[in-house]
Amino acid sequence: MNSTDITRSQLARPGELAVVLIDVQPQFVENMHGAAEPVLARLEQLLIICEWFQLPVLATLEEPIDRKGHLHDRLQPLLPPTAVTATKQSYAISGEPRIVDALAQLDRPRMVVAGSETDVCVLQSVLGLIELGYDVFLLEDCLFSSESHTAPAVTRMRQAGAIPCTYKMLF
């Protein structure tokens, strides 16, 4: 395959991208299946890349915040100053009108998705974003869950049209 064989949906252009960081909160990180350190390190790098390329970031926090916490302490200082943080009560961000409006205001056709939990909020959000007409780049190395068996959720997102990638593959 040469570069002319790559379809538009496979290319990630910074001017078309926004990053959606789903529920990277202490409660979810503490209950993560597997080692948290590599995932947090990649999420830190993702936010640094967002700053370099001036990518808009929308970070969601699942309520109740007093139980689940705010954005993880390691990520908060790296969040770009223009980032939008929104709380949600439903699994899918597409079920939250304020978040849907915030995404529309970003004016980007492609969403880069990372966060937790792969098999719940990420799954429902990715399916909702695709239904809303967004192209979704699924950062599989920046997803996590308390569940050990998330492969069916990732497969379902791919089958729905999510483009599998890693944070290093974006550019």
N, CA and C of each residue as an Amber inpcrd file, in Angstrom:
protein
   513
   0.8500000  -1.1810000   0.0000000   0.0000000   0.0000000   0.0000000
   0.8910000   1.2390000   0.0000000   0.5890000   2.1730000  -0.8810000
   1.3230000   3.4370000  -0.8530000   0.4080000   4.5370000  -0.3390000
   0.9560000   5.7410000  -0.2130000   0.1920000   6.8220000   0.4190000
  -1.0740000   7.1820000  -0.3500000  -1.1290000   6.9230000  -1.6380000
  -2.3420000   7.2460000  -2.3900000  -3.4630000   6.2470000  -2.1160000
  -3.1230000   5.1020000  -1.5040000  -4.1300000   4.0950000  -1.1860000
  -4.8220000   4.3590000   0.1510000  -4.3110000   5.2930000   0.9230000
  -4.8850000   5.5670000   2.2380000  -6.1260000   6.4300000   2.0660000
  -7.2230000   5.9760000   2.6320000  -8.4580000   6.7470000   2.5290000
  -8.4460000   7.9040000   3.5100000  -9.2990000   8.8720000   3.2740000
  -9.3880000  10.0440000   4.1430000  -9.6280000   9.6420000   5.5870000
 -10.4690000   8.6440000   5.8150000 -10.8250000   8.2750000   7.1830000
  -9.6580000   7.6800000   7.9550000  -8.5940000   7.2970000   7.2730000
  -7.4450000   6.7240000   7.9600000  -6.3990000   7.7720000   8.3160000
  -6.5130000   8.9740000   7.8030000  -5.5210000  10.0070000   8.0540000
  -5.9380000  10.8910000   9.2160000  -4.9850000  11.1810000  10.0720000
  -5.2400000  12.0670000  11.2120000  -4.5410000  13.3950000  10.9510000
  -5.3200000  14.4300000  10.7050000  -4.7670000  15.7650000  10.4770000
  -5.0830000  16.6250000  11.6940000  -4.0640000  17.2360000  12.3040000
  -4.2910000  17.9950000  13.5430000  -5.4190000  19.0170000  13.4600000
  -5.5760000  19.6870000  12.3400000  -6.6140000  20.7020000  12.2160000
  -8.0270000  20.1570000  12.2300000  -8.1630000  18.8370000  12.1230000
  -9.4820000  18.1990000  12.1310000  -9.7960000  17.4840000  13.4450000
  -8.8160000  17.4160000  14.3360000  -8.9400000  16.5820000  15.5320000
  -9.2820000  17.3530000  16.7960000 -10.0320000  16.7060000  17.6540000
 -10.2260000  17.1220000  19.0450000 -10.0610000  15.8610000  19.8850000
  -9.5940000  16.0280000  21.1050000  -9.3780000  14.8910000  21.9970000
 -10.4780000  14.8570000  23.0480000 -11.0620000  13.6790000  23.2240000
 -12.0750000  13.4590000  24.2500000 -11.4680000  12.5030000  25.2770000
 -11.2580000  13.0170000  26.4590000 -10.6680000  12.2590000  27.5620000
 -11.8020000  11.8910000  28.5190000 -12.1310000  10.6090000  28.5560000
 -13.3210000  10.1650000  29.2740000 -12.9780000   9.6180000  30.6640000
 -13.4660000  10.2880000  31.6800000 -13.5200000   9.7810000  33.0560000
 -12.2010000   9.2420000  33.6150000 -11.1150000   9.9780000  33.4260000
  -9.8390000   9.5630000  34.0210000  -9.8010000  10.1270000  35.4420000
 -10.5350000   9.4600000  36.2960000 -10.7490000   9.8830000  37.6770000
 -10.1240000   8.8720000  38.6310000  -9.7380000   9.3290000  39.8270000
  -9.0600000   8.4410000  40.7760000  -9.7700000   7.1070000  41.0200000
 -11.0760000   7.1140000  41.1870000 -11.7680000   5.8530000  41.4610000
 -11.5430000   4.8400000  40.3420000 -11.5720000   5.2940000  39.1000000
 -11.3890000   4.3770000  37.9750000  -9.9310000   3.9500000  37.8440000
  -9.0010000   4.8850000  38.0520000  -7.5760000   4.5530000  37.9630000
  -7.2020000   3.5450000  39.0550000  -7.6770000   3.7640000  40.2660000
  -7.3590000   2.8630000  41.3870000  -7.9020000   1.4560000  41.1770000
  -8.9830000   1.3290000  40.4450000  -9.5930000   0.0160000  40.2030000
  -9.2440000  -0.5660000  38.8410000  -8.2890000   0.0550000  38.1570000
  -7.8920000  -0.3780000  36.8240000  -7.3370000  -1.8010000  36.8500000
  -7.7710000  -2.6070000  35.8840000  -7.1770000  -3.9290000  35.7080000
  -5.8220000  -3.7230000  35.0320000  -4.7790000  -4.2770000  35.5920000
  -3.4440000  -4.1100000  35.0360000  -2.7380000  -2.9100000  35.6500000
  -1.5570000  -2.6500000  35.1410000  -0.7100000  -1.5840000  35.6800000
  -1.1900000  -0.2120000  35.2240000  -1.3430000   0.6860000  36.1700000
  -1.8020000   2.0430000  35.8620000  -0.6940000   2.9070000  35.2690000
   0.5370000   2.6940000  35.7010000   1.6400000   3.5780000  35.3110000
   1.7850000   3.7480000  33.7990000   1.8330000   2.6710000  33.0080000
   2.0010000   2.8720000  31.5610000   0.8520000   3.6490000  30.9240000
  -0.3570000   3.3950000  31.3830000  -1.5190000   4.0980000  30.8170000
  -1.4610000   5.5790000  31.1820000  -1.1790000   5.8850000  32.4370000
  -1.0780000   7.2930000  32.8550000   0.0510000   8.0040000  32.1180000
   1.1720000   7.3250000  31.9140000   2.2920000   7.9320000  31.1800000
   1.8850000   8.2640000  29.7460000   1.1490000   7.3570000  29.0910000
   0.6940000   7.6350000  27.7200000  -0.3230000   8.7710000  27.7010000
  -1.2040000   8.8170000  28.6870000  -2.1720000   9.9170000  28.7570000
  -1.4610000  11.2510000  28.9890000  -0.4180000  11.2510000  29.8050000
   0.3790000  12.4730000  29.9860000   0.9810000  12.9150000  28.6600000
   1.5560000  11.9650000  27.9210000   2.1440000  12.2890000  26.6200000
   1.0840000  12.7910000  25.6410000  -0.0920000  12.1910000  25.6830000
  -1.1830000  12.6410000  24.8190000  -1.5090000  14.1080000  25.0870000
  -1.5980000  14.4890000  26.3450000  -1.9140000  15.8870000  26.6720000
  -0.7860000  16.8300000  26.2700000   0.4470000  16.3730000  26.3520000
   1.5770000  17.1860000  25.8720000   1.4590000  17.3930000  24.3640000
   1.1200000  16.3250000  23.6480000   0.9220000  16.4240000  22.1950000
  -0.2150000  17.3940000  21.8800000  -1.2670000  17.3510000  22.6680000
  -2.3930000  18.2730000  22.4600000  -1.9230000  19.7210000  22.5480000
  -1.0700000  20.0000000  23.4930000  -0.5430000  21.3580000  23.6460000
   0.3220000  21.7300000  22.4420000   1.2050000  20.8350000  22.0300000
   2.0840000  21.1050000  20.8860000   1.2890000  21.4140000  19.6210000
   0.2690000  20.5870000  19.3530000  -0.4990000  20.7230000  18.1140000
  -1.7500000  21.5790000  18.2820000  -1.9250000  22.1480000  19.4510000
  -3.0750000  22.9970000  19.7640000  -4.3980000  22.2820000  19.4670000
  -4.4680000  21.0360000  19.9220000  -5.6950000  20.2620000  19.7510000
  -6.6550000  20.5890000  20.8820000  -7.9010000  20.8510000  20.5660000
  -8.8860000  21.0600000  21.6260000  -9.0750000  19.7720000  22.4320000
  -9.2950000  19.9320000  23.7210000  -9.5060000  18.7890000  24.6120000
 -10.8100000  18.9910000  25.3720000 -11.6100000  17.9370000  25.4050000
 -12.7890000  17.9110000  26.2580000 -12.6040000  16.7380000  27.2120000
 -12.5520000  17.0240000  28.5040000 -12.4060000  15.9850000  29.5210000
 -13.7270000  15.8250000  30.2560000 -14.1790000  14.5820000  30.3670000
 -15.4240000  14.3400000  31.0950000 -15.1270000  13.7490000  32.4650000
 -16.0310000  14.0120000  33.3790000 -15.9630000  13.4680000  34.7320000
 -17.3210000  12.8720000  35.0680000 -17.3090000  11.6120000  35.4530000
 -18.5700000  10.9610000  35.8050000 -18.9660000  11.3340000  37.2280000
 -20.2210000  11.7160000  37.3890000 -20.7420000  12.0420000  38.7150000
 -21.0880000  10.7560000  39.4710000 -21.0660000  10.7580000  40.7750000
 -20.8050000  11.8880000  41.6600000 -19.2990000  12.1460000  41.8260000
 -18.9200000  13.3880000  41.6370000 -17.5190000  13.7980000  41.7110000
 -16.9610000  13.5850000  43.1160000 -17.7620000  13.8070000  44.1370000
 -17.2570000  13.6570000  45.5070000 -16.8570000  12.2100000  45.8190000
 -17.3520000  11.2570000  45.0570000 -16.9810000   9.8510000  45.2600000
 -15.9380000   9.3820000  44.2510000 -16.0630000   9.8320000  43.0150000
 -15.1840000   9.3520000  41.9490000 -13.9700000  10.2450000  41.7310000
 -14.0660000  11.4950000  42.1310000 -12.9340000  12.4080000  42.0460000
 -12.9160000  13.2390000  40.7780000 -12.0230000  14.2160000  40.7830000
 -11.7880000  15.0700000  39.6200000 -10.7890000  14.3900000  38.6950000
 -10.3710000  15.0800000  37.6520000  -9.3570000  14.5440000  36.7490000
  -8.1380000  14.1350000  37.5710000  -7.5460000  13.0140000  37.2270000
  -6.4070000  12.4800000  37.9780000  -5.3200000  13.5450000  38.1440000
  -4.7360000  13.5810000  39.3360000  -3.7350000  14.6040000  39.6830000
  -2.5610000  14.6720000  38.7160000  -2.1770000  13.5580000  38.1360000
  -1.0490000  13.5660000  37.1910000  -1.4050000  14.2570000  35.8840000
  -2.6720000  14.2790000  35.5440000  -3.0810000  14.8510000  34.2590000
  -3.5030000  16.3070000  34.3730000  -4.0290000  16.6900000  35.5050000
  -4.5610000  18.0450000  35.6800000  -3.5680000  19.1370000  35.2630000
  -2.2870000  19.0780000  35.6760000  -1.3650000  20.1550000  35.2930000
  -1.0390000  20.1870000  33.7950000  -1.3010000  19.0880000  33.1030000
  -0.9930000  19.0120000  31.6720000  -2.1820000  19.3720000  30.7870000
  -3.3340000  19.5330000  31.3940000  -4.5280000  19.8820000  30.6320000
  -4.3390000  21.2670000  30.0240000  -4.4730000  21.3990000  28.7050000
  -4.2890000  22.7160000  28.0850000  -5.2470000  23.7460000  28.6840000
  -4.8280000  25.0040000  28.7510000  -5.6730000  26.0400000  29.3540000
  -7.0220000  26.2090000  28.6590000  -7.0970000  25.8420000  27.4020000
  -8.3510000  25.9770000  26.6540000  -9.2520000  24.7480000  26.7860000
  -8.8010000  23.7350000  27.5060000  -9.5800000  22.4960000  27.6400000
 -10.9130000  22.7610000  28.3310000 -11.9060000  21.9980000  27.9230000
 -13.2360000  22.0600000  28.5230000 -13.3940000  20.8210000  29.4000000
 -13.8430000  21.0150000  30.6280000 -14.1440000  19.8920000  31.5170000
 -15.6470000  19.8920000  31.7670000 -16.2570000  18.7210000  31.5940000
 -17.7110000  18.6150000  31.7470000 -18.0630000  17.3870000  32.5670000
 -19.0120000  17.5530000  33.4690000 -19.5020000  16.4050000  34.2310000
 -20.6140000  15.7220000  33.4490000 -20.7930000  14.4380000  33.7500000
 -21.8420000  13.6820000  33.0660000 -22.4970000  12.7110000  34.0280000
 -23.7500000  12.4260000  33.7360000 -24.5140000  11.4800000  34.5400000
 -24.8120000  10.1960000  33.7850000 -24.6300000  10.2110000  32.4720000
 -24.8960000   9.0180000  31.6740000 -23.5780000   8.4320000  31.1790000
 -23.6210000   7.1760000  30.7590000 -22.4100000   6.5360000  30.2480000
 -21.9450000   7.1870000  28.9550000 -22.8700000   7.4380000  28.0480000
 -22.5280000   7.9870000  26.7360000 -22.5060000   9.5080000  26.7820000
 -21.4320000  10.0940000  26.2760000 -21.3850000  11.5580000  26.2370000
 -22.4390000  12.1010000  25.2850000 -22.8670000  11.2790000  24.3300000
 -23.9050000  11.7270000  23.4010000 -25.2600000  11.8650000  24.0940000
 -25.3810000  11.3560000  25.3050000 -26.6080000  11.5000000  26.0760000
 -26.6230000  12.7430000  26.9480000 -25.6080000  13.5670000  26.8130000
 -25.4710000  14.7900000  27.6090000 -25.5060000  16.0030000  26.6740000
 -26.6400000  16.6960000  26.5730000 -26.7580000  17.8210000  25.6340000
 -25.6570000  18.8810000  25.7850000 -25.2330000  19.1730000  27.0140000
 -24.1700000  20.1800000  27.2050000 -22.8600000  19.7230000  26.5660000
 -22.5780000  18.4250000  26.6640000 -21.3450000  17.9000000  26.0810000
 -21.4520000  17.8600000  24.5670000 -22.6000000  17.4500000  24.0500000
 -22.8020000  17.4400000  22.5930000 -22.6210000  18.8550000  22.0410000
 -23.1770000  19.8510000  22.7270000 -23.0080000  21.2480000  22.3030000
 -21.5470000  21.6750000  22.3780000 -20.8540000  21.2900000  23.4400000
 -19.4370000  21.6480000  23.5880000 -18.6020000  21.0300000  22.4700000
 -18.9080000  19.7940000  22.0980000 -18.1930000  19.1510000  20.9930000
 -18.4580000  19.8760000  19.6790000 -19.6960000  20.2510000  19.4430000
 -20.0430000  20.9740000  18.2150000 -19.3030000  22.3040000  18.1410000
 -19.1500000  22.9750000  19.2800000 -18.4520000  24.2610000  19.3050000
 -16.9610000  24.1160000  19.0030000 -16.4090000  22.9290000  19.2030000
 -15.0030000  22.7060000  18.8610000 -14.7960000  22.7390000  17.3500000
 -15.8610000  22.4730000  16.6050000 -15.8340000  22.5280000  15.1420000
 -14.7460000  21.6290000  14.5470000 -14.6650000  20.4130000  15.0610000
 -13.7190000  19.4150000  14.5560000 -14.5050000  18.1650000  14.1780000
 -14.2650000  17.6090000  12.9760000 -15.0350000  16.4450000  12.5450000
 -14.5450000  15.1080000  13.0950000 -13.3660000  15.1180000  13.7190000
 -12.7550000  13.8660000  14.1590000 -12.3980000  13.9170000  15.6280000
 -12.8060000  12.8900000  16.3470000 -12.5670000  12.8270000  17.7820000
 -11.5700000  11.7160000  18.1000000 -10.5900000  12.0640000  18.8860000
  -9.6120000  11.1090000  19.3970000 -10.0750000  10.7540000  20.8060000
 -10.3450000   9.4800000  21.0530000 -10.9470000   9.0740000  22.3240000
  -9.9700000   8.2470000  23.1530000  -9.8820000   8.6220000  24.4470000
  -9.0620000   7.9060000  25.4260000  -9.7960000   7.9290000  26.7560000
  -9.4310000   7.0220000  27.6640000  -9.9950000   7.0760000  29.0050000
 -10.6150000   5.7800000  29.4780000 -11.6470000   5.9200000  30.3260000
 -12.2380000   4.7470000  30.9690000 -13.7630000   4.8710000  31.0470000
 -14.4220000   3.8440000  31.3380000 -13.9810000   2.4800000  31.2810000
 -14.2530000   1.9650000  29.8760000 -13.2980000   1.2260000  29.3210000
 -13.3480000   0.7750000  27.9360000 -14.6910000   0.1610000  27.5740000
 -15.1860000  -0.6900000  28.4510000 -16.3730000  -1.4860000  28.1560000
 -17.6820000  -0.8350000  28.5930000 -17.6180000   0.3780000  29.1060000
 -18.8420000   1.0540000  29.5500000 -18.8890000   2.4490000  28.9210000
 -18.3300000   3.4340000  29.5850000 -18.4310000   4.8250000  29.1270000
 -17.7250000   5.0700000  27.7960000 -16.5440000   4.4730000  27.6180000
 -15.8530000   4.6600000  26.3410000 -16.6660000   4.0220000  25.2260000
 -17.0900000   2.7880000  25.4240000 -17.8940000   2.0960000  24.4130000
 -19.1280000   2.9040000  24.0420000 -19.9220000   3.2830000  25.0290000
 -21.1560000   4.0130000  24.7540000 -20.8800000   5.3690000  24.1130000
 -19.8090000   6.0310000  24.5440000 -19.4740000   7.3450000  23.9870000
 -19.0080000   7.2430000  22.5470000 -18.1700000   6.2540000  22.2570000
 -17.6930000   6.0690000  20.8820000 -18.8630000   5.7590000  19.9560000
 -19.7350000   4.8600000  20.3620000 -20.8990000   4.5420000  19.5240000
 -21.7630000   5.7810000  19.3110000 -21.9340000   6.5800000  20.3500000
 -22.7120000   7.8130000  20.2290000 -22.0510000   8.8390000  19.3270000
 -20.7300000   8.9870000  19.4400000 -20.0130000   9.9360000  18.5740000
 -20.1370000   9.5350000  17.1070000 -20.0080000   8.2440000  16.8340000
 -20.1540000   7.7600000  15.4550000 -21.5730000   8.0290000  14.9610000
 -22.5500000   7.7790000  15.8050000 -23.9500000   8.0400000  15.4430000
 -24.1820000   9.5250000  15.1600000 -23.4670000  10.3920000  15.8710000
 -23.5790000  11.8390000  15.6460000 -22.8380000  12.2990000  14.3870000
 -22.0980000  11.3940000  13.7490000 -21.4220000  11.7260000  12.5020000
 -19.9390000  12.0280000  12.6210000 -19.3660000  11.8520000  13.7850000
 -17.9310000  12.0870000  13.9560000 -17.1340000  10.8650000  13.5260000
 -15.9450000  11.1130000  12.9640000 -14.9570000  10.0530000  12.8050000
 -14.3020000   9.8970000  14.1680000 -14.0430000   8.6660000  14.5740000
 -13.4530000   8.4220000  15.8890000 -12.1540000   7.6490000  15.7430000
 -11.0890000   8.2280000  16.2850000  -9.8130000   7.5360000  16.4170000
  -9.7620000   6.9990000  17.8450000  -9.7090000   5.6960000  17.9860000
  -9.7480000   5.0390000  19.2880000  -8.3220000   4.7270000  19.7360000
  -7.8450000   5.4480000  20.7380000  -6.4840000   5.2400000  21.2400000
  -6.4740000   4.0230000  22.1630000  -6.2670000   2.8740000  21.5780000
  -6.4090000   1.6270000  22.3240000  -5.3900000   1.4860000  23.4480000
  -4.2370000   2.1410000  23.3280000  -3.2400000   2.0690000  24.4010000
  -3.4870000   3.1100000  25.4910000  -4.5320000   3.8900000  25.3420000
  -4.9050000   4.9110000  26.3360000  -6.2890000   4.6500000  26.9080000
  -6.7100000   3.3960000  26.8460000  -7.9970000   2.9780000  27.4070000
  -7.7470000   2.0760000  28.6030000  -8.6740000   2.0900000  29.5540000
  -8.5530000   1.1720000  30.6850000  -9.9150000   0.9060000  31.3010000
  -9.9360000  -0.1590000  32.1220000 -11.1780000  -0.5750000  32.7650000
 -10.8570000  -1.4070000  33.9980000 -11.8250000  -1.5550000  34.8650000
 -11.6870000  -2.4950000  35.9780000 -11.9080000  -3.9260000  35.4810000
 -12.5090000  -4.0500000  34.3340000 -12.7940000  -5.3520000  33.7120000
 -11.5500000  -5.8400000  32.9650000 -11.2460000  -7.1170000  33.0990000
 -10.0740000  -7.6690000  32.4120000 -10.3650000  -8.0470000  30.9620000
 -11.6080000  -8.2810000  30.6430000 -11.9570000  -8.7770000  29.3080000
 -12.6980000  -7.6850000  28.5240000 -11.9290000  -6.7580000  27.9650000
 -12.5350000  -5.6430000  27.2290000 -12.4750000  -5.8250000  25.7090000
 -11.8920000  -6.9330000  25.2660000 -11.7660000  -7.1530000  23.8170000
 -13.1060000  -7.0780000  23.0830000 -14.1980000  -7.6410000  23.6150000
 -15.4700000  -7.5140000  22.8950000 -15.9070000  -6.0570000  22.7110000
 -15.6440000  -5.2110000  23.6920000 -16.0130000  -3.7940000  23.5680000
 -15.1810000  -3.1180000  22.4850000 -13.8810000  -3.4080000  22.4560000
 -13.0110000  -2.8210000  21.4340000 -13.4320000  -3.3150000  20.0540000
 -13.7260000  -4.5950000  19.9420000 -14.1920000  -5.1470000  18.6670000
 -15.4800000  -4.4650000  18.2250000 -16.3900000  -4.2840000  19.1350000
 -17.6690000  -3.6310000  18.8020000 -17.4430000  -2.2080000  18.3020000
 -16.5350000  -1.4630000  18.9500000 -16.2440000  -0.0940000  18.5020000
 -15.6130000  -0.0920000  17.1210000 -14.6930000  -1.0270000  16.8790000
 -14.0760000  -1.1310000  15.5470000 -15.1320000  -1.4490000  14.4870000
 -16.0020000  -2.4020000  14.7940000 -17.0390000  -2.7870000  13.8380000
 -17.9890000  -1.6360000  13.5400000 -18.1800000  -0.7540000  14.4990000
 -19.0530000   0.4090000  14.3020000 -18.3710000   1.5000000  13.4830000
 -17.0600000   1.3750000  13.2780000 -16.3490000   2.3490000  12.4530000
 -15.2330000   3.1030000  13.1430000 -14.9940000   2.8370000  14.4200000
 -13.8780000   3.5040000  15.1020000 -12.5640000   3.0540000  14.4710000
 -11.6540000   3.9920000  14.3240000 -10.3580000   3.7210000  13.7100000
  -9.3720000   3.3870000  14.8280000  -8.8790000   2.1450000  14.8720000
  -7.9700000   1.7640000  15.9490000  -6.5920000   2.3830000  15.7420000
  -6.0270000   2.9060000  16.8250000  -4.6710000   3.4440000  16.7510000
  -4.0960000   3.5710000  18.1540000  -2.8670000   4.0450000  18.2170000
  -2.2060000   4.3500000  19.4800000  -1.8920000   5.8370000  19.4740000
  -1.5240000   6.3660000  20.6300000  -1.2580000   7.8060000  20.6600000
  -0.0670000   8.1610000  19.7710000   0.8970000   7.2620000  19.6160000
   2.0460000   7.5390000  18.7450000   1.6660000   7.5160000  17.2670000
   0.6100000   6.7920000  16.9180000   0.1910000   6.6840000  15.5180000
  -0.5460000   7.9170000  15.0130000  -0.9800000   8.7900000  15.9030000
  -1.7810000   9.9400000  15.4750000  -1.0620000  10.7950000  14.4460000
   0.2380000  10.9700000  14.6440000   0.9810000  11.8490000  13.7470000
   2.1860000  11.1380000  13.2150000
